[in-house]
Structures are given as structure tokens and as C-alpha cells.
Amino acid sequence: AQSVTQPDIHITVSEGASLELRCNYSYGATPYLFWYVQSPGQGLQLLLKYFSGDTLVQGIKGFEAEFKRSQSSFNLRKPSVHWSDAAEYFCAVGALTGGGNKLTFGTGTQLKVEL
Amino acid sequence: DGGITQSPKYLFRKEGQNVTLSCEQNLNHDAMYWYRQDPGQGLRLIYYSQIVNDFQKGDIAEGYSVSREKKESFPLTVTSAQKNPTAFYLCASRGLAEKNIQYFGAGTRLSVL
């Protein structure tokens, strides 16, 4: 069964500083990997996705993530954080085939941005 | 505007009462999903449906029921058997060609009176 670990429950960064949110996954084959962002009281918005190919993927709002198979990681990065990036971030892994194409989510990382 | 509409935004349940959460999508997606979100626990899958008139239990289906009579609609009923229903409920949908990409509604917050 697939699983996702987001080891950091809360992270605080200063506006303009760089950001890295960690995500480790467990899956037997090549995974589909996603990062979603959630503002308070809202649904989830897709930031970026990895299916195959180039291991560095670009997303919306200036975010990027790098897939590292040897470390089973898919960390999210942003070079310069803006106050509007404060939100909760979820990493998810999807099965390639069958099983209803379900996603398994991590428990989330709450990002606080200090002005 | 294409998207997923969840209603109501806030819902209150009395003891012993069943309540139904609505989820409608106009994206022409075949698959739909219901998740429950509790603080610090991420999203947990309740039910999902890949085609009309068919649905499967997710990881935490006990105390919930669904129907899928129309492609656009996937309502979730929280029954009186669900003893701890207070949570944020999210509906999502996926097109068949979309490789696991799920799109989410804005959610319904359910509280117990």
C-alpha cells in the first residue's frame, strides 16, 4: 500500500526567504506525485504534478519540486516566499493503475510567513 | 464556469439525524470522490465512484452512504451511525484521461449541535 510522510507539521519562514517542504513516499512502482495547497476553509488547489520524465517539475505560483527516486522524496521548493503563500500544503501519491486511481495524502505542512 | 460545487458551506447535525452533503460537477468527469479532513490527519477517503450507478468504499466508509445516479452528482449522507461526524468534507472529481489528477470543491464544514 502506498503512503506519504510529511515530517514537518509547521514551518515558519520570513517573507523573501527560500522554502523547502519535505515529502517522502512509499510505493512499489513509479508513482504519480502531487503537491496541493489549501487556504483556510477552502478546497485544495493543485500546485504541480510528476508523472515521468524530467525530475524537476515547475508548478504555479513560482513553486517547483524535485523527484528523487533514490530517496523516495518529492520536496517542494520556492526561492522567495510571499506573505500570500501562507497556507497548508499537502503531498499526495497516486497509484498508476487500478484501485480507482486513488490518491493517498500526507498529513500536511502548515506554512506561516513572517513579514 | 466549470468546476465543482459543494453545498451547503456549513451544516449542523442534531443527535440521531441523517444529513446529506451535495457535490455537483460540470467538468464532465467520470470519477468522483469524498474525503474527510480532520486537523493533523490530512485527507481520508470515504467513498469513490468511477462510473454512474457504481461506487466503492474508501478507508473510512462506516457511518456514511453515497449514491451516483447522475454523472454530475455524488451526494454524501452522514448517517446517525457516524458517531463523530464533525469535520471538513471535501468532494473531488477526475477525468478518465487525467492520470490521478483530482480537482476539489470548496468543502462543507459539518458540526454537531
HADDOCK unambig.tbl for C-alpha pairs under 7 A between the chains (distance, minus, plus):
assign (segid A and resid 42 and name CA) (segid B and resid 106 and name CA) 4.85 0.50 0.50
assign (segid A and resid 42 and name CA) (segid B and resid 107 and name CA) 6.33 0.50 0.50
assign (segid A and resid 43 and name CA) (segid B and resid 90 and name CA) 6.83 0.50 0.50
assign (segid A and resid 43 and name CA) (segid B and resid 104 and name CA) 5.69 0.50 0.50
assign (segid A and resid 43 and name CA) (segid B and resid 105 and name CA) 5.42 0.50 0.50
assign (segid A and resid 43 and name CA) (segid B and resid 106 and name CA) 4.09 0.50 0.50
assign (segid A and resid 43 and name CA) (segid B and resid 107 and name CA) 5.71 0.50 0.50
assign (segid A and resid 44 and name CA) (segid B and resid 104 and name CA) 5.69 0.50 0.50
assign (segid A and resid 94 and name CA) (segid B and resid 100 and name CA) 6.11 0.50 0.50
assign (segid A and resid 100 and name CA) (segid B and resid 50 and name CA) 6.70 0.50 0.50
assign (segid A and resid 101 and name CA) (segid B and resid 100 and name CA) 5.49 0.50 0.50
assign (segid A and resid 102 and name CA) (segid B and resid 100 and name CA) 6.86 0.50 0.50
assign (segid A and resid 105 and name CA) (segid B and resid 42 and name CA) 6.27 0.50 0.50
assign (segid A and resid 105 and name CA) (segid B and resid 43 and name CA) 6.03 0.50 0.50
assign (segid A and resid 106 and name CA) (segid B and resid 42 and name CA) 5.83 0.50 0.50
assign (segid A and resid 107 and name CA) (segid B and resid 40 and name CA) 5.80 0.50 0.50
assign (segid A and resid 107 and name CA) (segid B and resid 41 and name CA) 4.96 0.50 0.50
assign (segid A and resid 107 and name CA) (segid B and resid 42 and name CA) 3.90 0.50 0.50
assign (segid A and resid 108 and name CA) (segid B and resid 42 and name CA) 5.86 0.50 0.50
